[in-house]
Amino acid sequence: MAEKQVMLTEAGLKKLEEKLEKLKSVRRIEVAERIKQAIDFGDISENSEYEDAKNEQAFIEGEILTLEKMLRNSQIIEDDKSNKGIVALGNTVVIKDLEFNEDQVYTIVGSAEADPKDLKISNESPVGQAIIGKKIGDTIEVHVPAGVLQYQIVEIRA
């Protein structure tokens, strides 16, 4: 089975690489030191410090494997100048909520980079899916559990 391609911006790729490097060069060493200290406390069969450190080590190793897989399957989102005027991955899009008459600004990124607090939404999210391929002035409907939200594309930034 083919592994899922991970769409990343240049900044997202750099962020994942930095996180992986920190896990490998800093966190691994910190946890190994915690394990060593816990062993020094004596009997590890009833040592909660040892158990906690081993659990953290397993978590870190799992995260390293996940990040390595993501990076191995990553594809950089290219800045496509020929697609001007059509929403694509990597674009920052201003949409107007037609119910509340408020503008919202989102950057469309791959799911690995999505961070709603930073106004980065995934191309796989309901809003992301609805606006990909649309043009300025298009009205879109997004079906959510609370009903249907209507937006209009106001601006597309590369």
CORRANOR-V524876 format. One record per backbone hydrogen bond with DSSP energy under -1.0 kcal/mol. CO is the residue of the C=O (numbers start at 1). NH is the residue of the N-H. If there is no record, write none. Layout:
co = (CO,CO)
nh = (NH,NH)
This chain:
co = (6,8,9,10,11,12,13,14,15,16,17,18,19,20,21,22,22,23,26,27,28,29,30,31,32,33,34,35,36,39,44,47,48,49,50,51,52,53,54,55,56,57,58,59,60,61,62,63,64,65,66,67,68,69,71,73,75,78,79,81,83,87,88,91,92,93,94,94,95,96,97,102,104,106,107,108,109,110,115,115,116,119,120,121,122,125,126,127,128,131,134,135,138,140,142,144,147,149,150,151,152,153,155,157)
nh = (75,77,13,14,15,16,17,18,19,20,21,22,23,24,25,26,27,28,30,31,32,33,34,35,36,37,38,39,40,42,47,51,52,53,54,55,56,57,58,59,60,61,62,63,64,65,66,67,68,69,70,71,72,73,74,6,8,80,81,84,86,133,91,108,157,106,154,155,104,152,101,97,95,93,121,90,123,113,118,120,119,107,115,109,125,129,130,131,132,134,87,138,153,151,149,147,144,142,98,140,96,137,94,92)
